[in-house]
Amino acid sequence: SQQGEEDPQALSIQEGENATMNCSYKTSINNLQWYRQNSGRGLVHLILIRSNEREKHSGRLRVTLDTSKKSSSLLITASRAADTASYFCATIEANAGGTSYGKLTFGQGTILTVHP
Amino acid sequence: GAVVSQHPSRVICKSGTSVKIECRSLDFQATTMFWYRQFPKQSLMLMATSNEGSKATYEQGVEKDKFLINHASLTLSTLTVTSAHPEDSSFYICSARDHRGFTYEQYFGPGTRLTVT
């Protein structure tokens, strides 16, 4: 089941601006991951944040996690036209074992368009 | 980095026929592979978890007799859509976890676009 809600569903910005996407989830998690998908292609892993972490950076990406609110945000700074893609959060449930081990539950995604 | 391939990338088939999609981990061994389905402008829905050497675990609502999954080796899982119908047209994506299992990261294939006419 899809437990993640993402907002906005679509975001349109100009090159150079920052883009912020939010994700909420329902269960306790082990970690939360963000993925990027170019149109009609597979997913690329961007960043993983563990449940005991609050913030993580990778290049122009900044991810925050608030487990009390069950929410996360992805910030892309100084956006480029090449950042145009769909962005998904995905969670690994805490204490998931057996056949649920390692199973990702995806959010609905945000379609980001960066205009040159 | 870890690479996962899928074959074919696109397939068009007639209603009632069966289609096999392959998912391969190219430079690592994967005890677990996952199969997802994605409709246009929607998110990924997990269909099943495929474990090498054992039966796949299907998500609720996914027909195991329609979507046959085989994970015969540590580098290959196949999804066969049997008696395909137009409503099965979708983007099918697989992912694989490195069998050493020290990370939760999954590596995704490029996807297979299935069109049933």
Interface residues (C-beta under 8 A of the other chain):
Chain A: S1 Q2 G4 N30 N31 Q33 Y35 G40 R41 G42 L43 V44 H45 L48 F88 I92 T99 Y101 G102 K103 L104 T105 F106 G107 Q108 G109 I111
Chain B: V4 Q6 T32 F34 K41 Q42 S43 L44 M45 L46 T49 N51 T57 Q60 F91 I93 S95 R97 G101 Y104 E105 Q106 Y107 F108 G109 P110 G111 R113
